[in-house]
Amino acid sequence: MSEKVVPLNKTQHANTKIKPSTNFAHAAGQHLVPVVIHEYVQIAAELPIIFVRESSESERFISCTLLGLSKEENLYCGGEKWDEPYVPMALRNFPISIAQTGKENGELIVCIDESSDLVSETEGEALFDASGEQTDYLKQRSEQTGRFIENMQMTGNFIKFIQDKDLLVSNDLSVKLENGDNYNINGIFRIDEEKLSKLSAEDFEELRQKNLLPAIYAHLNSLQQIQRVAARKLKSLSN
């Protein structure tokens, strides 16, 4: 089903409700999911954290977790539930999202994906009350989504900082499964440990002062989790 993301409107969506769900099938075609610096430590215990360009022509990067070994393959979503202990923030608020109006002031508006199976007029949590005011449920969901946007901006600043320190390097992956299948994953970047170790004392102290070292080490440790993704892929092939 294609997306139909529209701004929330108290008249148009007066009777709209969102059904509770632990199903993340909406992300079934995403092999990369954005993650923010605030969750690197939790993510690193379960999944790899990598960096990719915002687009093929962009010089800007985003941090993501890798959920599959092929494009449009998500080995973690699509079942009855997310089966790892930690759910990435980017997946939690669907079908609510926040977008810019396109005006010069960059005003943010709350949107909803009307095509989602979670959107209903007969069951679930109401978004507006009888007076047309936002319910506490909608206020909470909007605040959570807004915080994620703020966290994304802070993560962008972190990535720009490590770019400026020339710490990001290309790291295309070749993953070989036990059955002999080989998967090549291109366009991936990581923090270079050697360059990190050769930073000047002044630059390293700046990283420490900005409290960026935990995020850097979480990313580096998380790269070991690529083997867990590979093991999940192998299991999916045998099912």
C-alpha positions, -999 to 999 in steps of 0.1 A, spaced: 0 0 0 14 34 -9 17 61 17 -8 89 20 8 113 45 -13 144 51 -13 171 78 -35 164 108 -67 185 107 -92 186 136 -121 188 111 -109 162 86 -97 139 113 -123 146 140 -132 109 142 -97 94 134 -83 69 158 -50 49 159 -51 13 168 -24 -1 192 0 -24 176 34 -41 181 36 -50 144 63 -31 124 53 -44 90 53 -8 77 91 -9 77 93 -43 61 110 -29 30 136 -8 48 171 -24 52 183 8 67 165 27 96 178 60 109 191 61 145 200 90 167 230 95 189 209 93 220 202 56 213 236 44 200 245 26 232 212 6 232 214 -1 195 250 -12 196 242 -41 219 220 -57 193 225 -41 158 252 -25 137 253 13 134 267 26 101 268 59 82 254 65 47 250 95 25 217 113 26 216 108 -11 240 96 -38 251 132 -45 251 145 -9 281 153 12 259 150 43 256 117 62 230 101 84 235 72 109 214 41 104 211 6 117 215 -22 92 185 -46 92 192 -66 60 219 -76 36 200 -66 5 181 -35 -5 144 -36 6 152 -65 29 143 -61 66 150 -92 86 136 -77 118 102 -63 107 71 -78 91 63 -104 117 39 -102 146 63 -81 166 98 -66 167 118 -94 183 148 -76 197 146 -59 231 152 -24 219 130 -7 192 147 21 173 131 55 179 124 60 142 100 30 142 79 39 173 56 67 163 42 54 130 17 65 115 24 99 131 52 120 117 63 156 116 71 176 84 80 212 75 54 234 59 78 246 32 74 282 43 105 303 50 101 300 88 103 262 85 72 257 107 67 220 117 33 203 114 20 170 126 11 145 99 -6 111 97 -3 83 71 -39 77 62 -30 46 43 -19 27 74 -39 -2 87 -35 13 121 -57 43 112 -94 38 119 -126 56 127 -140 27 148 -113 16 172 -82 28 188 -70 60 206 -88 92 195 -67 121 182 -93 149 189 -120 152 215 -156 163 210 -145 200 212 -119 196 185 -90 198 209 -60 174 208 -63 145 231 -36 137 256 -27 107 235 -21 129 204 -1 155 224 21 127 238 27 112 203 34 146 188 59 154 215 77 121 211 79 127 173 91 162 179 119 150 202 130 126 176 133 154 151 154 174 176 176 143 182 181 139 145 193 175 143 218 168 172 229 136 155 235 156 123 257 180 143 277 150 157 282 135 122 293 169 108 318 172 136 334 138 130 334 146 92 353 178 99 378 158 119 382 135 89 372 104 108 346 90 84 359 65 59 343 43 32 337 7 44 320 -14 18 311 -48 32 313 -83 19 294 -107 41 298 -145 35 272 -168 50 280 -203 62 261 -217 32 285 -200 9 262 -171 -2 280 -138 -4 265 -103 0 282 -71 -10 269 -39 8 281 -7 -8 279 30 2 287 23 39 310 45 60 324 40 95 347 59 119 383 51 113 399 38 145 434 45 133 426 81 125 408 84 159 439 71 177 461 97 159 440 127 167 459 155 184 455 157 222 436 190 216 411 173 192 406 143 214 400 165 244 374 183 223 356 150 216 356 143 253 344 177 263 315 174 239 307 140 253 310 124 219 333 95 228 305 72 241 287 75 208 319 69 188 328 38 208 292 25 207 294 28 169 327 9 167 316 -18 190 283 -22 171 301 -32 139 305 -67 154 267 -71 152 269 -74 114 275 -111 121 242 -113 140 224 -99 109 242 -125 88 231 -152 111 195 -140 109 197 -140 71 210 -176 71 181 -186 94 156 -169 71 169 -189 41 165 -222 60 129 -215 70 
